[in-house]
Amino acid sequence: MILNDIRAVYEEYTSQVAKLEGERKAWDGFLGMGKKLSDDPCHDRFYEELEKLLKAFAEEKPSSEDIRAVLDFMYRVPCDEEQPQSAVMPMNAVHSLTLELAERLSAGDAEALLEQYKKDYPRSRRFPVHKNVIKALERAR
């Protein structure tokens, strides 16, 4: 099932970022010294793997229920306070990969996801990607 594959990508990414954060030296990235955590290729791999999985999923013409399960997982993960801090922004950024799927939701599923999404991402914490997801969910309902 696609959701298990997506969970595995998130788990691997979280593990990699947590390891990087643990190995980080206090001066890394300061005045150009050392390695910046954001430069690690694991962030690009995370995005690329999800992009590939979601494209394949979209081609399968999934049901609204299956789409909702995937999107609910992806939208909620960055809200988990257990996530490594350096992983949260990239986890929010991959929401941009979900717009096409969000528009395929049934009106009821879109409404439910929209309600939860607005709670999880209040206006004061929204980035452009969040606004785009909200627009996609509003179009679907």
HUKAVEN-V277165 format. One line per field, one symbol per residue. ss: DSSP state (H for helix, E for strand, L for the rest). phi: phi as a letter, one per 30 degrees, with the letter a starting at -180 (. if undefined). psi: psi as a letter, one per 30 degrees, with the letter a starting at -180 (. if undefined). Layout:
ss: ???
phi: ???
psi: ???
This chain:
ss: LHHHHHHHHHHHHHHHHHHHHHHLLLLLLHHHLLLLHHHLLHHHHHHHHHHHHHHHHHHLLLLHHHHHHHHHHHHHHLLLLLLLHHHHHHHHHHHHHHHHHHLLLLHHHHHHHHHHHHHHLLHHHLLHHHHHHHHHHHHHL
phi: .eddddeddddddeddddddddddceceidhidicdeddddddddeddddedddddddddhddedddedddeddddeddddddeedcdddddddeddceddedcddedddddddedddddbdedcdcedddddeddddddd
psi: keeeeeeeeeeeeeeeeeeeeefklefkfkhgkakkeffkffeeeeeeeeeeeeeeeeffilleeeeeeeeeeeffeffjffkkeffeeeeeefffffeeeefflleeeeeeeeeeeeeeilefgkleeeeeeeeeeeef.
